[in-house]
């Protein structure tokens, strides 16, 4: 069969066949090696794309974490700033004495001087001395300044520094002779502050005083003296509380000198204190006493314009006469037979001896007129008082008389008339009290309790209500 012309390829001159093999176009026609290469490239591309997506996902997660971390750091920074400014504000407030005095006080000593700023030395005066002489003696300032300090002290009410009072000197810790401040304590309430630097001044300070209402139950275990000593050592109650209660609320009813073990008191009173130390008893508000199994109540009440003490029936506790001419002392000899310490024989003692230290004040046991204030061989220095047409009292063995006591002088109950001594026939300091009724001596400690004054009317409902409320308060005081 003849071929068509078109099917015949005419090779031109110089043209040769391509020696390279002709590559098939279909995969089936491809050689095995090329197919594997293609498959490998496809796998690589697939793995690369997957890795790229993982990296992109990780990057997005990292960006989120960084973003949240930034927010967290920002919050922490904000909290820190808030705490810083609040604490700084608190420090500013606490540093202001007008807004927070308690914090300021914690940084100051009892005299308002910053603690730790200066060293301080405490000493006690051995003799009365002026401020100028003290400054000179201790070389606390230059001699040219002495007259200035003396004038400043006088203007501040400080003329004499008393013996047995303490003073405090503040010194620069780096220079032992560089004195900064001097404090003189007159008592628990008053002190003077003297500035020893170039800016000289003297200031008088009065410590703040608190009035506290206290309720106390006291039991005598051995004797009243041990109880008072224990109260003083513990500092919990004023040591003179018992004597003041008897003197004010139960005079002529309870005998201070005859208190025995088992006797007890319940007392409501107001006390003045400063820096947690007692200053004095401000007032007694109510008293219950159980003496030798007998109960006594005493309440203050103002009747007819006068404040006095009454029992629950409205009878006055402030009897006409005091039982004792001294506020504290021990009975060494009562009324009746005794062995005379000087005459060395049994004799009737027609008075009552109260032993007390030399110079102890002696008080009139009742109002009246002084008949005598003189000296005798046996009685020593003595005072005789006429109280009325019935009663007289005698006070023997005094060391001296009060300056105003003279014959004809009228005195009040409890007024000072002299001082304990041992003049006349006496073995030691004491006062012997004699009572006369219609010219005859008698044992006042047994019989004077019968002398009473009119009572409050039973129709006084205010007094009755006061009794009810105070009895409840006294009963609720635990033993």
Secondary structure, 3 states (H helix, E strand, C coil): CCCCHHHCCCCCCCCCCCCCCCCCCCHHHCCHHHHHHHHHHHHHHHHHHHHHHHHHHHHHHHHHHHHHHHHHHHHHHHHHHHHHHHHHHHHHHHCCCCCCHHHHHHCECCCCCECCCCEEEEEECCCCECHHHHHHHCCCCCHHHHHHHHHHHHHCCCCCECCCCEEEEEECCCCCCCEEEEEEECCCCEEEEEECCCCCEEEEEECCCEEEEEEEEEECCCCHHHHHHHHHHHCCCCCCHHHHHHHHCCCCCCCHHHCCCCCEEEEEEEEEEECCEEEEEEEEEEEEEEECCEEEEEEEEEECCEEEEECCCCCECCCCCCCCCCCCCEEEECCEEEECCCCCCEEEECCEEEECCCCCEEECCCCEEEEEEEEECCCEEEEEEECCCCEEEEEEEEEEECCCCCCCCEECCCCEEEEEECCCCCCCCEEEEEEEECCEECCHHHHHHHCCCCCCCCCCHHHHHHHHHHHHHHHCCCC
